[in-house]
Amino acid sequence: MKNSETVPQPETRPGVATAEAGVVILEGPDGVAVTMTPDAAIGTGQSLLSAAETARSQTRHEGADV
């Protein structure tokens, strides 16, 4: 049996990105923040969109016969 307090759960609230002094700041839950160059932020955004599309596809097919 898994203990829900020790098993990481997916975040349901989106992070918030802002630009300040030529860098991008991505703020998440519980005070988590990441500062990135514009190029790193673009790459991260593209990677997140791709992964989100894949994950959404996986949940749509969950339980379907393979």
Rosetta silent file (secondary structure, phi, psi, omega in degrees, C-alpha in Angstrom):
SEQUENCE: MKNSETVPQPETRPGVATAEAGVVILEGPDGVAVTMTPDAAIGTGQSLLSAAETARSQTRHEGADV
SCORE:     score description
SCORE:     0.000 S_00000001
   1 L     0.000  134.741 -178.489    0.000    0.000    0.000 S_00000001
   2 L   -89.104  142.157  176.252    1.337    3.423   -0.958 S_00000001
   3 L   -93.400  116.653 -176.018    1.470    6.283    1.492 S_00000001
   4 L   -62.679  -18.931  179.062    0.076    9.386   -0.241 S_00000001
   5 L   -76.949  -22.274 -178.295    2.339   11.586    1.892 S_00000001
   6 L  -105.369  -15.030 -179.931    5.505   10.056    0.416 S_00000001
   7 L   -92.844  119.582  179.665    4.370    9.482   -3.175 S_00000001
   8 L   -59.878  136.809  177.636    4.711   12.659   -5.268 S_00000001
   9 L  -108.289  147.305  179.569    1.429   13.789   -6.764 S_00000001
  10 L   -67.451  142.657  177.403    1.156   15.747  -10.016 S_00000001
  11 L   -74.003  136.427 -179.776    0.636   19.469   -9.659 S_00000001
  12 L  -102.676  -13.310  178.718   -2.764   20.603  -10.928 S_00000001
  13 L   -97.964  135.852  179.689   -2.093   24.356  -10.891 S_00000001
  14 L   -71.595  153.273  172.411   -0.044   25.858  -13.720 S_00000001
  15 L   -75.191  166.269  179.554    3.184   27.686  -13.096 S_00000001
  16 E  -121.378  124.876  179.545    3.401   31.399  -13.856 S_00000001
  17 E  -104.328  138.943  175.081    6.130   32.780  -16.096 S_00000001
  18 E  -135.698  159.085  176.319    7.289   36.397  -16.077 S_00000001
  19 E  -113.709  134.095  179.908   10.104   38.275  -17.791 S_00000001
  20 E  -151.213  127.557  176.529   12.362   40.581  -15.826 S_00000001
  21 L    53.540   37.269  175.904   15.721   42.118  -16.696 S_00000001
  22 L    82.575    7.344  175.907   16.174   39.866  -19.728 S_00000001
  23 E  -125.409  161.299  177.778   15.493   36.552  -17.979 S_00000001
  24 E  -106.154  132.674  178.348   12.398   34.411  -17.590 S_00000001
  25 E  -114.261  122.040  176.720   11.229   33.443  -14.130 S_00000001
  26 E  -106.105  115.178 -179.988    8.951   30.422  -13.800 S_00000001
  27 E  -102.432  133.282  179.457    7.180   30.337  -10.457 S_00000001
  28 L  -120.701 -162.414 -177.309    5.564   27.144   -9.235 S_00000001
  29 H   -72.497  157.370  173.762    3.909   25.859   -6.084 S_00000001
  30 H    57.106   33.057  176.189    5.351   26.195   -2.600 S_00000001
  31 H    78.200    9.324  178.465    7.737   28.991   -3.530 S_00000001
  32 L   -71.854  132.943  178.133    9.579   27.017   -6.208 S_00000001
  33 E  -143.777  142.682  178.033   11.116   29.311   -8.825 S_00000001
  34 E  -128.494  132.688  177.204   13.423   28.741  -11.785 S_00000001
  35 E  -107.173  130.378 -176.509   15.255   31.504  -13.647 S_00000001
  36 E  -134.181  156.300  169.513   16.130   30.834  -17.298 S_00000001
  37 L   -69.390  161.543  176.396   17.581   32.557  -20.303 S_00000001
  38 H   -56.337  -41.674  179.957   15.035   33.329  -23.036 S_00000001
  39 H   -64.923  -40.944  178.005   16.396   30.445  -25.151 S_00000001
  40 H   -65.263  -38.444  178.764   16.179   28.007  -22.246 S_00000001
  41 H   -65.487  -41.298  177.292   12.611   29.143  -21.533 S_00000001
  42 H   -61.932  -46.996  178.273   11.599   28.621  -25.166 S_00000001
  43 H   -61.167  -41.226  178.604   13.113   25.124  -25.143 S_00000001
  44 H   -64.610  -43.302  179.270   11.427   24.332  -21.839 S_00000001
  45 H   -61.535  -43.733  178.880    8.079   25.581  -23.122 S_00000001
  46 H   -64.680  -42.015  179.171    8.340   23.470  -26.270 S_00000001
  47 H   -64.823  -42.015  178.157    9.350   20.411  -24.250 S_00000001
  48 H   -62.385  -44.328  179.092    6.476   20.940  -21.798 S_00000001
  49 H   -61.925  -43.132  179.214    3.932   21.247  -24.615 S_00000001
  50 H   -63.187  -46.137  179.752    5.211   18.085  -26.272 S_00000001
  51 H   -65.598  -38.073  179.574    5.177   16.109  -23.024 S_00000001
  52 H   -64.741  -41.023  177.328    1.710   17.427  -22.121 S_00000001
  53 H   -62.440  -42.452  178.422    0.329   16.304  -25.486 S_00000001
  54 H   -64.147  -45.969 -179.556    1.837   12.846  -24.979 S_00000001
  55 H   -63.079  -42.103  178.496    0.497   12.591  -21.416 S_00000001
  56 H   -62.062  -40.921  177.603   -2.970   13.711  -22.489 S_00000001
  57 H   -62.441  -39.902  179.621   -2.946   11.080  -25.232 S_00000001
  58 H   -64.458  -38.520 -178.770   -1.945    8.433  -22.700 S_00000001
  59 H   -74.660  -28.952  176.316   -4.841    9.306  -20.387 S_00000001
  60 H   -67.456  -35.514 -176.978   -7.321    9.238  -23.293 S_00000001
  61 H   -92.507   -1.819 -179.034   -6.209    5.725  -24.191 S_00000001
  62 L   -61.769  130.366  179.570   -6.030    4.516  -20.602 S_00000001
  63 L    85.897   -9.100  178.068   -8.221    1.477  -20.215 S_00000001
  64 L   -77.791  150.330  176.978   -8.608    0.991  -23.974 S_00000001
  65 L   -67.376  135.833 -178.581   -7.866   -2.405  -25.454 S_00000001
  66 L   -99.166    0.000    0.000   -4.379   -2.561  -26.938 S_00000001
